[in-house]
Amino acid sequence: MGKQIVLRSRLSVGLLAAGLLVLMLGTASAASAPGLAGDWQGTLDAGGGNTLKVVVHISQDKDGKLSGAIDSPDQGASGIAITAVTYKEPDLHFEVGSIDGSYDGKMNKENSQIAGQWKQGGASLPLTLKRVTK
């Protein structure tokens, strides 16, 4: 009977270690998305010397769901809802349904910059977003 107790306690320790490993891995993958959460700023070059400052706000709720809004200060617009956002390192995609726009970009390794393309009205323009630090 002594061997059963040792065997069971080793099994329990093994299960506990496996459970902790799963918990740590789950936390690590959930923690990767906060690398995206925050404020991002860039400038669209619309051609002909016309540029537009763009500010993107991304947040993440306690369940890990991402949401956001866009501001276009040069046009006096703020809080334009992002209707869909997906992030799978390093790829970001979001859509802004009310203005028929979308963005596809890649996050750099430092989580400080996203380089990509803004698409709207048949045009595709380069847009690099840089993290705004407060």
Helices and strands as residue ranges (DSSP letters): H 2-32, G 33-35, E 38-47, E 50-60, E 66-72, G 73-75, E 77-82, E 84-88, E 91-96, G 97-99, E 101-107, E 113-120, E 123-131
